[in-house]
Amino acid sequence: MDRTVKNISLDHKTKIISLRIVVKLREFYGNSKMKTGCHCPPACSSTRYEVTLSSSIFPSDFYNDLLLKAVYKDDQDFYRKNFIVIHIYFDELKTTIVKQSVVYGSSVEIFGNLGGQMGLFIGASILTITELGEFLGSANPPTDVQIDVIGLTANLSWKISTNQMALTRAWSRIYLNDSSKGVVDLYPGKTIFHRDIPFPNSSFEIANLKMCSEYNVEVHFISVAHGYSGPISQTFWITNKPEAPLNFSIKTTTFRSVNLAWIAGFNGGHEQTFSVYFKTRDGDEVKKTVQTSDTRTGSTVYYTLDQLIPDTRYQVMVLLTNIYGSSNASLEFQTKVEEIEAAQTSKNKDGLTYIEVSFPRKPKDRRAIIGAENRTNYVDIDFTRNADPLPEITDE
């Protein structure tokens, strides 16, 4: 609307508009800039009403009777041509106020908004490039491989990297190697030496393993986007109680001692200890702990029992123990009969009789002797017995 056009008041002295006013209005609308095609700014404020029109025939048949009584004219066409009833009212008793405000009041606001949009776009672009590079990068290997061995079954579990949790076409691949026989077939009968576990599963059970065997397991992570990750491996044993000692035997026997020997079997995957139990048939059992260091599978262990009773039958057992249990081997032996020899007498240059007796030093700590198959046999001497009386010798 052109703000320069002044308002025009109408002279309503009578209800009939004069021809002068009509002509004046016609000249105003014809010469003013208030046209449909003008470029006018919006009004500062405006009020608009939503108009709804409805109509009906008046008067109705029922209301016609009422008019007849009031006007005393029985002509329905007369009423309809000369009477009109107008009702003007608000459709809703509420007002909606719409305000328009300036979005950009100055160039500073415009450049600030543009700068913020550009910063958001650049930041989003950098994040997109970073995520794309991570997506196209190599796969991360699994971590924290745990192996729980129960009997002949190994339960495996591992963790997948958190930046690969959103992948769909991915899986873990497992390889199993036997230290003595090589790669283990994880698909029996199919000659497939690996097992694929679909993502996001991260556990697997390997059954029917062999006792006393060492295994090495490798876990890889594979995805269509990242490719093939490097392996993470771990070694474990299928353990049990120690293997029973082999070739338990008697090497040498005297009337006071016996030399035992056996071959150490597999320790079941854990440290094992050796103990020797012996007793007479009617006596109490005695336990001896064998002191060994780093005894390996297949090595020969020697142990000596002393202070035995001559000419007596003994029962002896060697016991191998680890944290899973124990195994043993046993045998019987009999000590020899003590040989009593007459003392040998001699004379020296002065004619005195003497006896030659040897006292070998006895070690304090009797440990197991390893590698002493050709050891020298010794004879134990009992000095608790009384010697025979010396024969009488004349001076002649």
C-alpha positions in Angstrom: 0.0 0.0 0.0 1.3 3.4 -0.9 1.9 5.3 2.4 1.5 8.7 0.7 -2.1 8.3 -0.3 -4.4 10.0 2.2 -7.5 8.5 3.5 -10.8 9.7 1.9 -13.9 10.1 4.1 -17.3 9.5 2.7 -20.2 11.8 3.4 -22.9 9.7 4.8 -25.5 12.3 5.5 -28.0 10.1 3.9 -28.2 6.4 3.3 -28.1 6.9 -0.4 -24.6 7.6 -1.7 -24.6 10.6 -4.0 -23.3 10.4 -7.5 -20.6 12.9 -6.6 -19.0 10.5 -4.2 -19.2 7.7 -6.6 -17.5 9.8 -9.3 -14.8 10.9 -6.8 -14.1 7.3 -5.8 -13.9 6.3 -9.4 -11.3 9.0 -10.1 -9.3 8.0 -7.1 -9.1 4.3 -7.9 -8.3 5.1 -11.5 -5.4 7.5 -10.9 -3.9 6.2 -7.7 -1.0 3.7 -7.4 -3.2 1.2 -5.5 -3.2 -1.4 -8.2 -2.9 -5.1 -8.2 0.5 -5.1 -10.0 2.2 -2.5 -7.7 5.3 -3.4 -5.7 4.0 -2.6 -2.2 5.6 -3.7 1.0 3.4 -5.6 3.5 1.2 -3.7 5.9 2.6 -3.0 9.3 -0.5 -4.6 10.8 -3.7 -6.0 9.4 -6.8 -7.8 10.6 -8.4 -10.5 8.7 -11.7 -12.3 9.2 -12.5 -15.7 7.8 -16.0 -15.2 6.3 -18.5 -18.0 6.1 -21.9 -17.6 4.4 -25.0 -19.6 4.9 -28.5 -18.9 3.8 -32.0 -20.3 3.9 -35.6 -19.4 2.7 -37.3 -16.9 4.9 -39.8 -17.2 6.3 -40.3 -20.8 6.9 -43.7 -22.3 6.9 -43.8 -22.3 10.7 -42.5 -18.8 11.0 -45.0 -17.6 8.4 -47.9 -18.2 10.7 -46.2 -16.0 13.4 -45.8 -13.2 10.9 -49.4 -13.5 9.8 -50.5 -12.9 13.3 -48.2 -9.9 13.7 -48.7 -8.2 10.4 -52.1 -9.4 9.4 -51.2 -10.0 5.8 -51.7 -13.5 4.4 -49.2 -13.4 1.6 -46.1 -15.6 1.9 -44.5 -14.1 -1.3 -44.8 -10.7 0.2 -42.8 -11.6 3.2 -40.1 -13.3 1.2 -39.7 -10.3 -1.1 -39.8 -7.6 1.5 -38.3 -9.1 4.6 -34.7 -10.3 5.3 -33.1 -11.5 8.5 -29.3 -11.2 8.9 -27.3 -12.7 11.7 -23.7 -11.6 12.1 -21.5 -13.3 14.7 -18.1 -14.7 15.4 -17.6 -18.3 14.3 -15.0 -18.9 17.1 -14.4 -16.9 20.2 -10.6 -16.9 19.8 -8.0 -14.7 18.1 -4.9 -15.9 16.4 -2.1 -13.4 16.4 0.7 -14.0 13.8 3.8 -11.9 14.2 6.6 -11.6 11.7 10.1 -10.7 12.8 13.3 -9.8 11.0 15.5 -12.9 10.4 18.7 -11.0 9.5 18.7 -7.5 10.9 22.3 -6.8 9.8 25.1 -8.1 7.7 26.9 -9.4 10.9 24.0 -11.8 11.5 24.2 -13.0 7.9 27.9 -13.7 7.9 27.7 -15.3 11.4 25.1 -17.7 10.2 27.0 -18.5 7.0 30.2 -19.1 9.1 28.4 -21.5 11.4 26.9 -23.4 8.5 30.3 -23.7 6.8 32.0 -24.8 10.1 29.4 -27.5 10.6 29.8 -28.7 7.0 33.6 -28.8 7.2 33.5 -30.6 10.6 31.0 -33.2 9.2 33.2 -33.7 6.2 36.3 -34.4 8.3 34.4 -36.9 10.4 33.0 -38.5 7.3 36.5 -38.8 5.8 37.9 -40.2 9.1 35.1 -42.8 9.4 35.5 -43.8 5.7 39.2 -44.3 6.2 38.6 -46.4 9.3 36.0 -48.4 7.4 38.4 -49.1 4.6 41.3 -49.8 6.9 42.5 -53.3 8.0 40.5 -55.3 10.5 41.7 -55.3 14.1 42.5 -58.7 15.6 40.5 -60.2 18.5 41.7 -59.6 22.0 41.6 -61.3 25.4 41.4 -64.9 24.3 40.3 -67.1 27.2 40.6 -70.9 27.3 38.7 -73.0 29.9 39.7 -76.7 29.7 37.2 -79.2 31.2 38.2 -82.8 30.7 38.8 -83.3 26.9 36.9 -80.2 26.0 38.3 -76.6 25.6 35.9 -73.6 25.7 37.2 -70.6 23.8 36.1 -67.0 24.1 37.5 -63.7 22.8 36.6 -60.1 22.4 35.9 -58.1 19.2 37.2 -54.5 18.8 34.5 -51.9 19.6 35.1 -50.0 16.3 33.9 -53.1 14.4 30.7 -53.7 16.3 28.6 -52.1 13.5 29.7 -54.6 10.8 27.3 -57.1 9.5 29.2 -59.3 7.0 32.0 -60.4 9.4 33.1 -63.5 11.2 35.9 -65.0 13.4 38.1 -67.8 12.0 39.8 -70.4 14.3 42.8 -72.6 13.6 43.9 -75.4 16.0 47.3 -77.0 15.9 48.5 -80.1 17.8 52.2 -79.8 18.8 52.9 -83.4 17.7 50.5 -83.9 14.8 50.1 -80.5 13.2 46.8 -78.8 12.1 43.6 -80.3 13.6 40.6 -80.7 11.3 37.8 -78.7 12.9 35.2 -80.0 10.4 35.6 -83.8 10.7 35.3 -85.6 7.4 35.4 -82.4 5.3 39.2 -81.7 5.4 38.6 -78.1 6.4 41.3 -76.9 8.8 39.5 -73.9 10.2 36.1 -73.0 11.8 34.2 -69.8 11.0 32.1 -68.2 13.8 29.6 -65.6 12.5 29.8 -62.1 14.0 28.8 -61.1 16.7 29.3 -64.5 18.3 32.7 -64.7 20.1 32.9 -68.2 21.7 33.5 -71.8 20.5 33.7 -75.2 22.0 36.3 -77.7 20.9 35.6 -81.3 22.0 37.3 -84.7 21.7 40.8 -83.5 22.4 43.6 -85.9 23.4 44.8 -86.2 26.9 48.4 -85.1 27.6 48.6 -83.1 24.4 49.7 -79.5 23.8 47.6 -77.4 21.5 48.0 -73.9 19.9 44.8 -72.0 18.9 44.8 -69.0 16.5 41.8 -66.6 16.2 41.4 -64.2 13.3 38.8 -61.6 12.5 37.5 -61.2 8.9 35.1 -58.7 7.4 34.1 -57.8 3.9 35.1 -54.1 4.5 38.2 -54.5 6.6 39.7 -57.7 5.2 41.7 -60.3 7.1 43.2 -59.4 10.5 46.4 -60.7 12.0 46.1 -63.7 14.4 46.1 -63.8 18.1 47.3 -67.2 19.4 47.5 -69.0 22.7 48.9 -72.4 23.9 47.1 -74.8 26.3 47.4 -78.3 27.6 44.8 -81.1 28.0 46.0 -82.1 31.5 45.3 -84.9 33.9 47.0 -86.6 36.8 50.6 -87.7 36.2 51.4 -90.7 34.1 52.4 -93.8 36.2 56.2 -94.3 36.6 57.7 -96.7 34.1 60.1 -99.6 34.6 60.0 -99.3 38.4 62.7 -101.8 39.5 65.4 -102.8 42.1 68.9 -102.0 41.0 71.0 -103.3 44.0 70.2 -104.8 47.4 72.2 -105.2 50.6 71.2 -106.4 54.0 70.7 -102.8 55.1 69.7 -100.8 51.9 68.1 -101.0 48.4 68.6 -98.9 45.3 65.3 -98.1 43.4 65.0 -96.7 39.9 62.1 -95.7 37.7 61.4 -93.6 34.5 59.3 -90.4 35.0 56.2 -90.2 32.8 54.3 -87.2 31.6 53.5 -84.9 34.5 50.0 -84.1 33.2 50.9 -80.6 32.3 51.7 -79.5 35.9 54.5 -79.8 38.4 54.7 -83.3 40.0 56.3 -84.6 43.2 57.7 -88.0 44.0 57.2 -89.9 47.2 58.4 -93.4 48.3 56.3 -95.5 50.7 57.7 -98.7 52.2 56.9 -101.1 55.0 57.4 -104.7 56.1 54.4 -107.0 55.8 53.5 -106.5 59.5 55.1 -103.2 60.1 54.1 -99.5 59.9 54.3 -97.7 56.6 57.1 -95.1 56.2 57.0 -92.2 53.8 60.1 -90.7 52.1 60.0 -87.6 49.9 62.2 -87.8 46.9 64.2 -84.6 46.3 64.3 -83.9 42.5 64.8 -80.8 40.4 63.5 -80.3 36.9 62.6 -84.0 36.3 61.6 -84.3 32.6 59.5 -86.9 30.9 61.6 -90.0 30.1 64.4 -89.2 32.6 65.5 -92.0 35.1 65.2 -91.3 38.8 67.2 -93.2 41.4 66.6 -93.4 45.1 68.2 -95.3 48.0 66.3 -96.7 51.0 68.7 -97.4 54.0 68.5 -98.5 57.6 66.5 -101.6 56.6 66.3 -104.9 58.5 68.4 -107.7 57.1 66.8 -110.7 55.6 63.3 -109.0 55.6 60.7 -108.7 52.9 59.5 -105.2 52.1 56.7 -103.6 50.1 57.6 -100.4 48.4 55.5 -97.9 46.3 56.5 -94.8 44.4 53.8 -92.2 44.1 53.6 -89.3 41.6 51.3 -86.4 42.4 50.1 -83.1 40.8 47.2 -80.9 41.3 44.8 -83.2 39.4 45.6 -86.4 41.2 48.3 -89.1 41.6 49.5 -92.4 40.1 51.8 -95.1 41.4 53.8 -98.2 40.8 54.8 -100.8 43.5 56.9 -103.9 44.0 58.3 -106.2 46.7 61.9 -106.9 47.6 63.9 -108.7 50.3 67.0 -107.5 52.0 70.0 -109.8 52.0 71.2 -111.9 54.9 73.9 -110.2 56.9 77.3 -111.9 56.3 79.5 -112.2 59.5 83.1 -112.8 58.8 85.8 -113.6 61.3 88.2 -110.7 62.0 91.5 -111.0 60.2 94.4 -110.7 62.6 97.9 -109.6 61.7 101.2 -108.8 63.6 103.3 -105.8 63.1 107.1 -105.6 63.4 106.8 -105.4 67.2 104.8 -108.6 67.3 101.5 -106.8 68.3 98.2 -108.1 66.9 96.0 -105.5 65.1 92.8 -105.4 63.1 92.4 -103.2 60.0 89.0 -101.5 59.8 87.8 -98.9 57.3 85.3 -96.2 58.2 83.9 -94.6 54.9 82.2 -91.3 55.4 78.4 -91.4 54.9 76.7 -88.5 53.2 74.3 -86.5 55.3 71.7 -85.9 52.6 70.8 -88.9 50.5 69.4 -87.4 47.3 68.3 -89.3 44.2 71.2 -90.2 41.9 70.4 -89.6 38.2 72.6 -91.4 35.7 74.3 -93.7 38.2 73.6 -97.0 36.5 77.3 -98.1 36.9 77.7 -97.1 40.5 79.9 -99.2 42.8 78.2 -101.6 45.2 79.2 -101.0 48.9 78.9 -103.3 51.9 77.3 -102.1 55.1 79.2 -103.0 58.3 77.3 -103.4 61.6 79.4 -102.2 64.5 76.8 -102.9 67.1 77.7 -106.6 67.3 80.5 -108.0 69.5 83.6 -109.3 67.7 84.8 -112.9 68.2 87.5 -113.3 70.9 91.1 -113.1 69.8 92.9 -116.5 69.6 95.6 -117.2 72.2 99.1 -116.7 70.8 102.2 -117.9 72.6 105.5 -116.0 72.6 107.1 -118.7 70.5 
